[in-house]
């Protein structure tokens, strides 16, 4: 099983994972000629990761995995959480989401947060989950021009800069997605 599809329309995520998953031929949705939207209707990131992987596995019969990631902010009762990608509305973008978070945290001292990624892998009809989590703080303003999503406002614990100020290689050493992908890679090595 060397061909495996990463169920994502996000080219940044695809690039990140390609650098980590070197032992397998990583297929994109583009490679499968699939461009439909897969609605994320579950109320957990695990549920949404499963929905996407299950859809592609059933449609194409390929081994595949999908991830879902949430940013959980302590003083916002865990928001944006499962709604991270569409926090500012259904047609929002990352800038809109970041602006809303910074506005909601205005004047709030507790800026503790964590990123959690869940990967759902489906191989031969068997489902496995892999988790990664990174704790940190939300900055008071955006910084950096690398990364995507909430990266410009997330400072991981032990550092004084945002994920957007890290090189891709450095981010891949410690990000929530990298932690989950590394568990996935270790698992997939058993299939070689």
Secondary structure, DSSP 8 states (H G I E B T S, - for coil): --EEEE--S-HHHHHHHHHH--SSEEE-TTTTT---------SSHHHHHHHHHHHHHHHH---EEEEEEEEEEGGGTT-EETTGGGTT-TT--HHHHHHHHHHHTTT-S--EEEEEEEEEEEETTEEEEEEEEEEEEE-SS---SSS-TTGGGEEETT-SSBGGGS-HHHHHHH-HHHHHHHHHHHHHGGG-
